[in-house]
Amino acid sequence: MALTDYQHLSVFVLGPWVIGAFADCLLQGILLSQFASYFRWYRGDRLILKAIVAGLVILTCLKTIQSCAIVWIQNIIFFNDQTGAINLSYTTWWQSGNPLMVACIGLYVQAYYLYRLRALSKSWIAVIPIALILLFAFLAMVLATVAISKKHESEIALWFAAHLSSVFAGDMLMTMAMIYYLLRARKTVIPQTAGLMSALIRLTLLSAAPAAICAMINLALSQSFKGTTNLMSTAFNQALPKLYAISMMYMLNSRQSLRSGYGGSNDIVLSGSNHEMSRRAGIRTDPEQSLGGIGVHTEIRKHIQFHHAFDQTTSSGKSPKFGDDPSVV
């Protein structure tokens, strides 16, 4: 049975906003559980990391409120005005600015991962090109938002394509770069620590996959249909920032499972707090460098500390290399 024009617009233009709001609320429930677990398990983390997580709590909660508000206004206040409900995407800041809000949360999480990549690689060479790609993606979304407010459909499609393709490319490059440096690091540690390195590689892939897949589907749908007749990409766009946030929290909260998985043998101690790990190992470190990393302490010939999520420095101002005896710190 063919749909009338009215039914088609209701299903394919207004409907995706409802689906997106449901996905947003579902994923926010997962995030709230992750946030609660984080603040319960990692009370010893540095204040700056707690502040970053608290900022993510605020951003994601506000995004869920905005998603619910859009659906309420479209389907309750504009119940008898389909045209008015559709035009909200162009005439109201809370709806026309929705893609930019999504991009802001994505950039917030990506900035955290860029910091981790910088700490892992100990070099800006791997970070700056990816950062420029992600910055371009954000600027493309700013221009897309301007085009939305002016109803320039051709420009909207162009800048959305530039944004989503850049985000996908940046995320893939960042994931591959992290895996490369983890693989390189695995070659320099003792066999007892190599298992942890492999676990970190798997963790990096698992945490990056959902958001990358969602961004790819979002890109395909946004370029396959006109925004005036089909907005199925909106449903995936609404879920995208929550998948980014879940990825970040999954990475942070995985320290608990890694501790239990590797803490029972070879006297390996994993800690989300650099100060706590160093106190157990009897090693002097700079507590200001702690940013929620994973510390590995193995008493087999040498002490080895590995912090993949922050740049630790010694009292001499130099970064310790893999295999260095930290007793000299």
C-alpha positions, -999 to 999 in steps of 0.1 A, spaced: 0 0 0 15 33 -11 18 61 14 2 94 8 25 125 9 13 133 44 20 98 56 54 97 39 65 129 56 52 117 90 71 85 87 104 95 70 108 131 81 92 133 116 95 96 125 134 95 126 133 122 153 112 99 175 134 69 168 165 90 175 150 102 208 143 66 219 179 56 210 192 87 228 173 78 260 183 41 258 220 49 254 218 76 281 206 49 305 237 29 297 258 60 302 243 67 336 253 32 347 288 38 334 291 72 352 279 56 385 305 28 381 332 53 374 327 75 404 323 44 426 354 25 413 379 53 407 377 77 436 415 79 435 416 94 400 430 129 396 406 158 399 411 168 363 399 134 350 369 135 373 361 170 360 363 157 324 339 129 332 316 153 351 315 175 320 305 145 299 277 138 323 263 173 319 267 174 281 250 140 276 221 148 300 214 181 283 215 163 249 188 138 261 166 167 274 170 184 241 161 152 221 129 147 242 120 183 239 122 181 201 98 151 200 74 168 224 72 200 205 69 183 171 42 157 181 23 175 208 25 213 203 24 209 165 1 179 165 -22 194 139 5 213 119 27 189 100 43 216 79 51 237 110 66 206 127 89 200 97 99 236 94 112 235 130 143 220 117 151 253 100 135 279 122 143 270 158 178 271 173 173 239 194 165 219 163 185 235 135 215 235 159 211 198 167 238 186 144 262 211 159 254 199 194 261 163 183 295 175 168 304 193 201 300 161 222 319 142 195 348 167 196 348 166 234 354 128 234 378 130 204 399 156 223 403 131 252 414 104 228 439 128 211 454 134 245 458 97 250 474 93 216 499 121 224 508 104 257 511 70 241 532 82 211 552 108 230 551 128 198 529 155 182 536 141 147 509 115 150 485 138 167 485 170 147 473 156 113 444 138 130 435 168 151 434 190 119 410 165 103 387 165 133 389 203 135 379 205 99 350 182 105 338 204 133 341 236 112 322 218 84 293 211 108 293 248 118 289 257 81 262 231 77 243 246 106 245 280 89 232 264 57 203 247 76 192 281 90 191 295 54 175 263 39 203 259 14 197 222 7 227 217 -16 251 233 9 236 213 37 243 180 19 278 192 9 289 202 44 273 172 61 292 149 37 324 168 45 317 165 83 308 129 84 335 117 61 361 136 80 349 123 113 350 88 100 385 92 86 398 109 118 384 82 140 398 54 119 433 71 118 433 77 155 423 41 162 450 27 139 476 51 153 468 39 189 470 2 178 503 9 160 519 24 191 505 -3 214 519 -30 190 553 -12 190 553 -10 228 544 -47 231 577 -56 215 597 -38 242 581 -52 273 586 -86 290 563 -115 281 544 -112 314 533 -77 304 526 -85 267 492 -100 276 481 -67 290 492 -49 258 471 -73 237 441 -67 259 446 -29 254 447 -34 216 414 -54 217 399 -27 240 408 0 216 391 -17 187 360 -26 207 356 9 220 360 26 186 338 2 165 302 13 175 307 50 169 326 44 136 299 21 123 272 46 133 290 75 116 294 54 84 257 46 83 248 82 90 270 93 61 255 68 37 219 77 46 225 115 45 239 113 10 213 88 -3 181 109 4 171 145 2 166 161 36 132 174 26 117 140 20 138 115 41 156 121 73 164 86 83 200 96 90 187 117 119 180 86 139 217 76 137 229 112 142 210 113 175 227 81 187 262 91 176 272 114 205 261 88 231 281 61 213 311 84 216 305 90 253 300 52 259 333 45 241 351 69 264 335 56 296 341 20 285 378 27 281 380 44 315 359 18 333 378 -11 317 407 -5 341 387 -24 368 383 -55 347 420 -53 335 430 -51 372 411 -82 381 422 -100 349 459 -93 354 462 -85 390 461 -121 402 494 -133 387 530 -122 384 524 -95 411 509 -72 385 492 -42 399 468 -21 378 456 12 390 436 42 378 456 64 401 493 70 394 498 79 430 482 47 443 503 25 419 535 43 428 528 40 465 525 2 462 556 -1 441 577 22 463 585 45 433 585 83 433 565 98 405 550 132 396 513 129 407 504 159 385 509 137 354 482 112 363 452 112 340 434 80 345 461 57 329 468 21 335 499 14 355 517 -19 353 541 -30 381 558 -63 376 585 -76 399 604 -99 375 640 -87 372 628 -52 368 600 -28 377 581 -17 346 556 11 346 534 16 316 510 45 313 492 44 280 468 72 288 491 100 301 527 113 297 545 104 329 578 123 337 606 115 361 621 139 386 647 148 360 620 159 336 626 129 312 600 104 302 610 68 313 613 43 285 600 8 284 623 -14 303 639 14 323 644 7 360 620 32 377 640 28 409 662 55 395 634 80 394 
